[in-house]
Amino acid sequence: MARPSIRAAPSTDYEGIDTLKVWLLRFAIVFAIYFAFQGGEYSTYDLFRQRDREQAMERMIDSLQRDVDSLKTLRRLIETDPATQERIAREEFGMVREKELLFRFLDPESLKGKKR
C-alpha cells in the first residue's frame, strides 16, 4: 500500500489580490462615469449654466430688438409725419402757430416763498 502524501497542496494567496483587482476595476468604472459627467473642459453644471445664460441673452436680444423696432418707427414718423412733427414741436419746444396764444399754468405751490 502506498502511503498518502503528507504534503499540503500549494496555498494560493491570490484570493486577496483578485479581490483587490475587482475593487480597483469598480473604482475605475465609477471614476470614468464621474469624469464623463463632471470632468473635462465643461462639466454638466457648466453646460446647464451656459444654457441658462444663453436663454437670458436671447430674452435680452428680443427685448432690445423690440426697442430698436419702436425707435425705427418713431424715427420714420418724425421724418415723414407732419402731425408727429407738430406734436413734438408743441410739447418739447413750446411752439405755437400764428394767432394762437400759449397759456402756462403755474402750480400755486411753486409760487410760495417767491417775491413778486
KAHUMO-V369982 format. One record per helix or strand of 3 or more residues. SS is the DSSP state (alpha for helix, beta for strand). FROM is the first residue (numbers start at 1). TO is the last residue. Records with the same first field share a line. If there is no record, write none. Layout:
BEGIN
SS = FROM-TO ; FROM-TO
END
This chain:
BEGIN
alpha = 14-38 ; 44-80 ; 82-93 ; 108-111
END
